[in-house]
């Protein structure tokens, strides 16, 4: 089965949509500033269109960037990651925040659980293709 094109009902080209959303997300610009930048380049879109595109495609672009980054990092033999555990209070109740963190300190995945369950936290290791390099939590 082929993947459906998420841009199929839009008259604007996918490259312009991607450029507008990435300008808005990557740099500290308002929607109107992005509209002005695109207008200077000869692209006439409304700031409301940019807001709509951001809400519609923002998560799609973020997942794509994350997937590409993980694939790139997996190619290096020195890529390491470990599981980090934190206690957080949510609505007055203590929860456990488990994070997969790579050697650069970038959070790869985060999971909140009610119980302190190490096996459930390590289940995310299947996504990255192998178990964490550090046996203990917090790199110990």
Order of alpha helices (4+ residues) and beta strands (2+ residues): alpha-alpha-alpha-beta-beta-beta-alpha
